Amino acid sequence: MKKSFPNQLRRPKAYLSPFLVNYIVERNPWNIVWWSAAFPGAGHMLLCKYFSGILLMFWEIVINVKAHINEAIYYSMIGKFELAKMTIDTRWFLLYSAVFVFAMWDCYSITIDLNKYARLANRSESRIRPFKISAIEVNFLDYRNPWNGAFWSFFSPGLGSIYSNRLPTGFFILICFIFTAYKSNVLPAIQLTFLGKTELAGSIIDIQWFLNLPSILLFSISSSYEDIFITNKLFKLEQSRFLKENYQPEHFKMPQKTKKRDFMHIISTFRHNALLELALSDLELRGIPRENIFVASLEKFSPKFHKVRKNHKEGASKYELSFFLGAIFMLLGGIYGFIWTWGPILWSLIGLIFGALLGVIISLIIYRSKWFQKEMPTEVVLIIECETNQSELVEGILWDHNALGVTKTS
């Protein structure tokens, strides 16, 4: 079979370069619209439209600052409506409105279209290149923990995207965060807050810049978590197809009772990871021919027989609502923290924690089956036909490469 990769395909599933992993998957368009509303350009970043996203994010920061929109939002939320009117610059504000609405509309339209192409890519089983190397960077699909990306994004937005090999998103978000943190004076305010000087901390913060931080922070956490969540699925998909093509020989003899004692079958189970392929390579190096190895990947569901809405739920993280509400309540905590006793820093953290927990509770109620669905420990079944005197060697290789379980039949 001639191997073709995404740049030659009519309906590609994913594209991997040394600097990023681009992909199309079925998404809930309203999730993308939400992030576009929270920070115009963020929705385009999630859809892998980096140039559009960076352009809109840059526009958001410049026009928001020139129009003093965040300051007007602050005064409106605390009931000082006349002061809000006086603060906002209508010359810049009227420029803001059209592009703000356009960013949400465009994200919704693009997501609807990409969902159709994602289904076509799934049906055509488009190939995915798992490894890319260049003179200055290397990138590869691997199984990563999404919470590692979320953890680094919390302490410095952008680092999680770098960890997940989305360098355009990571670089621009990191620059936005550094610039916003500097202009808002949030880091000196954090230091003063933990020294107990909450009133002084609130007085040195620039409200206009500070109110950008909840959207930047939670978008970075959400996008890095989702990117790793999706690329993990791409890794499993690509490895499943590789195993199916190379380790399902047509004349393989399945285990059955026989009187012959000179050969046996060894059955083991694995998760999808690079160690599985290393185990197969070691088996071939130690004298087990590929024709004697059969590998089958187990699927949790088939996209061919699921509706689009079902695919949205399967492909989405169960923590999405927590990220949304965390951003909202962090923003509210930051606003009212300027007039409450503990100051904006502590109330922002309280709002973040409250919103995240509220999101978990609501998601738990709505998607109860998804939360309590047990993860399938066995993802790959491996059957090896070998001579009886090779059984210990084969078992040793399997256990050394983190097999979940091994059994023998003869």
C-alpha positions in Angstrom: 0.0 0.0 0.0 1.4 3.4 -1.0 1.9 5.6 2.0 0.5 9.1 1.8 0.5 11.7 4.5 -1.7 14.7 5.3 -0.1 17.2 2.9 -1.2 14.9 0.0 -4.6 14.0 1.3 -7.8 15.7 0.3 -9.4 15.4 3.8 -6.6 15.3 6.3 -7.1 14.5 9.9 -3.9 16.0 11.3 -0.7 17.7 10.3 2.5 17.5 12.3 5.4 19.9 11.8 8.5 20.5 14.0 6.7 23.3 15.7 3.1 22.3 16.2 0.4 19.6 15.8 -2.7 20.8 13.8 -5.8 18.7 13.7 -9.5 18.7 13.0 -11.9 17.1 15.4 -15.6 17.4 16.0 -16.2 20.1 18.6 -19.2 21.8 20.2 -19.3 25.2 18.4 -20.6 26.9 21.5 -17.5 26.1 23.5 -15.4 27.8 20.8 -17.8 30.8 20.8 -17.4 31.1 24.6 -13.6 31.4 24.4 -13.9 33.8 21.5 -16.2 36.0 23.7 -13.9 35.8 26.7 -10.9 36.8 24.6 -11.4 37.5 20.9 -8.9 35.3 18.9 -8.8 32.5 21.5 -11.5 30.5 19.6 -9.5 30.8 16.4 -6.4 29.5 18.2 -8.3 26.5 19.3 -9.3 25.8 15.7 -5.6 25.9 14.7 -6.1 29.3 12.9 -3.0 30.9 14.4 -2.6 34.0 12.2 -6.3 34.9 12.6 -6.1 34.2 16.3 -3.0 36.3 16.9 -4.4 39.2 14.8 -7.6 39.2 16.8 -5.9 38.9 20.1 -3.6 41.8 19.3 -6.6 43.8 18.2 -8.4 42.9 21.4 -5.6 44.1 23.6 -4.9 47.4 21.7 -8.6 48.4 21.3 -9.6 47.4 24.8 -6.9 49.5 26.3 -7.5 52.5 24.1 -11.3 52.3 24.7 -10.8 51.6 28.5 -13.4 48.8 28.2 -12.2 46.8 31.2 -12.3 49.9 33.4 -15.9 50.6 32.2 -16.8 47.0 33.0 -15.4 47.4 36.5 -17.3 50.6 37.3 -20.5 49.1 35.8 -20.2 46.0 38.0 -19.8 48.0 41.2 -22.8 50.3 40.3 -20.9 53.4 39.2 -22.6 53.8 35.9 -21.9 57.5 35.3 -18.2 57.0 36.0 -18.3 54.0 33.5 -19.8 56.3 30.8 -17.1 59.0 31.4 -14.3 56.4 31.4 -15.1 54.7 28.0 -13.7 56.3 24.9 -16.4 56.0 22.2 -14.0 56.7 19.3 -12.3 53.3 20.0 -15.3 51.5 21.5 -17.3 51.6 18.3 -14.4 49.9 16.5 -14.5 47.2 19.1 -18.1 46.1 18.8 -18.1 44.9 15.2 -14.9 42.8 15.4 -16.0 41.3 18.8 -19.2 40.0 17.2 -17.4 38.9 14.1 -14.9 36.8 16.1 -17.7 34.8 17.7 -19.7 34.4 14.4 -16.6 33.4 12.5 -15.6 30.8 15.1 -19.1 29.3 15.1 -19.2 29.1 11.2 -15.7 27.6 11.0 -16.4 25.0 13.7 -19.6 23.8 11.9 -17.7 23.4 8.6 -14.7 21.7 10.2 -17.0 19.2 12.0 -18.2 18.0 8.6 -14.6 17.6 7.3 -13.6 15.9 10.6 -16.3 13.2 9.9 -15.1 12.8 6.4 -11.5 12.4 7.6 -12.6 9.8 10.1 -14.4 7.8 7.4 -11.5 7.9 5.0 -9.1 6.9 7.7 -6.7 9.7 6.8 -3.0 8.9 7.6 -1.3 10.7 10.4 2.5 11.4 10.4 3.6 10.5 14.0 7.1 12.1 14.0 8.7 15.2 12.5 12.3 16.4 12.8 14.1 19.4 11.4 17.4 21.2 12.0 16.2 23.2 14.9 13.2 21.4 16.4 11.7 17.9 16.9 8.1 17.0 17.4 6.3 13.7 17.8 3.0 12.3 18.9 3.2 10.7 22.3 0.9 9.9 25.3 1.1 12.8 27.8 -0.8 13.7 31.0 -3.1 16.6 30.3 -2.9 17.8 33.9 0.9 18.5 33.4 0.0 21.0 30.7 -2.7 22.6 32.9 -0.3 22.8 35.9 2.4 24.7 34.0 -0.3 26.9 32.4 -1.6 27.9 35.8 1.8 29.2 36.9 2.8 30.8 33.6 0.2 30.8 30.8 1.8 29.6 27.6 4.1 27.0 29.1 1.4 24.3 28.8 1.0 24.9 25.1 4.8 24.7 24.7 4.6 21.3 26.6 1.9 20.1 24.2 4.0 21.2 21.1 1.7 24.1 20.1 4.5 26.6 19.8 2.5 29.5 18.1 -0.2 29.4 20.8 2.4 29.0 23.6 4.7 31.8 22.4 1.9 34.4 21.8 0.1 33.6 25.1 3.3 33.7 27.0 4.1 37.1 25.6 0.6 38.4 26.3 0.8 37.1 29.9 4.2 38.7 30.6 3.1 42.0 29.1 -0.2 42.0 30.9 1.3 40.9 34.3 3.9 43.7 34.0 1.4 46.4 33.0 -1.1 45.4 35.7 1.4 45.2 38.5 -0.1 41.9 39.5 3.2 40.3 40.7 4.0 43.0 43.3 0.4 42.9 44.3 0.6 39.1 44.9 3.7 39.7 47.1 2.0 42.4 49.1 -1.2 40.2 49.5 0.8 37.4 51.0 2.6 39.8 53.3 -0.9 40.8 54.6 -1.0 44.2 52.9 -4.1 43.6 50.9 -5.2 47.3 50.7 -1.9 48.4 49.4 -2.0 45.5 46.9 -5.3 46.6 45.6 -4.2 50.2 45.2 -1.2 49.4 43.0 -3.1 47.2 40.5 -4.0 48.7 37.1 -7.6 47.6 36.7 -7.6 47.9 32.9 -4.8 45.4 32.5 -5.7 43.2 35.5 -9.1 42.2 34.2 -7.4 40.6 31.1 -5.7 38.0 33.3 -8.6 35.6 34.1 -9.3 35.1 30.4 -5.7 34.6 29.5 -5.0 32.3 32.5 -8.1 30.0 32.1 -7.8 29.9 28.3 -4.2 28.8 28.6 -5.2 26.1 31.1 -8.1 24.9 29.0 -6.4 24.9 25.6 -3.3 23.1 26.9 -5.5 20.5 28.6 -7.6 20.0 25.5 -4.6 19.9 23.1 -3.0 17.1 25.1 -6.4 15.3 25.4 -6.9 15.4 21.7 -3.3 14.6 20.7 -3.4 11.6 23.0 -6.4 10.4 20.9 -4.4 11.0 17.7 -1.5 9.0 19.1 -3.8 6.1 19.9 -5.5 6.3 16.5 -2.2 6.4 14.6 -0.7 3.5 16.6 -3.9 1.4 16.2 -3.7 1.8 12.4 0.0 1.0 12.4 -0.6 -2.2 14.4 -3.5 -3.2 12.2 -1.5 -2.8 9.0 1.7 -4.5 10.3 0.7 -7.0 13.0 -2.4 -8.7 11.7 -1.0 -11.4 9.4 -3.5 -13.1 7.1 -2.4 -16.6 8.0 -1.9 -16.2 11.7 -3.0 -19.3 13.7 -5.3 -18.3 16.5 -4.9 -20.1 19.9 -6.7 -23.4 20.0 -6.3 -26.7 21.8 -3.9 -29.1 20.1 -1.8 -32.2 20.9 1.3 -30.6 19.6 3.7 -29.5 22.3 6.4 -27.8 20.3 4.7 -24.4 20.1 2.4 -22.2 22.2 0.6 -18.9 22.3 1.3 -16.1 24.7 -1.5 -13.5 25.1 -0.8 -10.1 26.8 -2.5 -6.8 27.1 -1.1 -3.2 26.9 -2.0 0.4 26.9 -1.3 2.5 23.9 2.3 3.8 24.3 5.7 3.8 22.7 6.8 0.8 25.0 4.3 -1.4 23.0 6.2 -0.7 19.8 9.5 -1.3 21.5 8.3 -4.6 22.8 7.3 -5.7 19.2 10.7 -4.5 17.9 12.5 -6.5 20.6 10.5 -9.6 19.9 11.4 -9.5 16.2 15.1 -8.8 17.1 15.1 -11.9 19.4 13.8 -14.2 16.7 10.0 -14.0 16.7 8.9 -13.3 13.1 6.3 -10.7 12.4 4.1 -13.4 10.9 3.8 -14.9 14.4 2.6 -11.8 16.1 -1.0 -10.6 16.0 -2.1 -7.3 17.6 -5.6 -5.9 17.9 -6.6 -2.5 19.3 -9.8 -2.1 21.2 -12.0 0.9 20.5 -14.2 2.5 23.1 -16.7 3.7 20.4 -16.8 4.0 16.6 -17.3 7.5 15.2 -18.9 5.9 12.1 -22.0 5.0 14.1 -22.3 8.0 16.4 -24.2 11.2 15.8 -22.4 14.6 15.7 -23.7 15.6 19.1 -22.5 12.3 20.6 -19.1 12.9 19.1 -19.0 16.3 20.7 -19.5 14.7 24.1 -17.0 11.9 23.5 -14.3 14.3 22.2 -14.8 16.9 24.9 -13.2 17.1 28.3 -15.5 16.7 31.2 -13.7 19.7 32.8 -14.7 22.2 30.1 -17.4 23.7 32.2 -15.0 24.1 35.2 -12.7 26.1 32.9 -15.5 28.3 31.7 -16.9 29.0 35.2 -13.5 29.4 36.7 -12.8 32.3 34.3 -16.1 33.9 35.0 -15.9 33.8 38.8 -12.2 34.7 38.8 -13.1 37.8 36.9 -16.0 38.6 39.3 -13.7 38.0 42.3 -11.1 40.3 40.9 -13.7 43.1 40.3 -15.4 42.9 43.7 -12.1 42.3 45.5 -11.2 46.0 45.0 -14.1 46.9 47.3 -14.0 43.9 49.6 -11.8 43.3 52.6 -9.3 40.7 51.4 -8.3 42.5 48.1 -8.5 41.5 44.4 -5.8 38.8 44.5 -7.3 36.6 47.2 -10.8 37.1 45.8 -9.7 36.2 42.3 -8.2 32.9 43.7 -11.4 32.3 45.7 -13.5 33.0 42.6 -11.4 30.6 40.5 -11.7 27.8 43.0 -15.4 28.3 43.5 -16.1 28.5 39.7 -14.0 25.4 39.0 -15.8 23.4 41.8 -19.2 24.6 40.7 -18.3 23.5 37.1 -17.4 20.0 38.4 -20.6 19.7 40.3 -22.8 20.8 37.4 -20.9 18.6 35.0 -21.2 15.7 37.4 -25.0 16.1 37.5 -25.4 16.6 33.7 -22.9 14.1 32.5 -23.1 11.6 35.3 -22.4 8.6 33.1 -19.3 10.2 31.7 -17.8 10.9 35.1 -18.4 7.4 36.4 -17.4 5.7 33.3 -14.4 3.5 34.1 -11.3 4.0 32.0 -10.6 0.9 29.9 -7.2 -0.4 31.2 -6.7 -2.8 28.3 -6.4 -1.0 25.0 -4.4 -3.4 23.0 -4.4 -7.3 22.9 -1.2 -9.0 21.8 -1.0 -12.7 20.7 2.3 -14.3 20.0 2.9 -17.7 18.6 6.3 -19.1 19.6 8.2 -22.3 20.3 7.8 -23.7 23.8 11.5 -23.0 24.6 11.0 -19.4 23.7 8.2 -18.7 26.1 10.3 -17.4 29.0 12.1 -15.1 26.7 8.8 -13.7 25.2 7.3 -13.3 28.7 10.3 -11.5 30.0 10.2 -9.0 27.1 6.5 -8.3 27.6 6.8 -7.7 31.3 9.9 -5.5 30.8 7.8 -3.3 28.5 5.0 -2.7 31.1 2.5 -5.3 29.9 -0.8 -5.1 31.9 -1.1 -8.9 32.0 0.4 -12.0 30.3 -1.0 -15.6 30.0 0.0 -18.7 28.1 -2.0 -21.3 26.1 -0.7 -24.5 24.7 
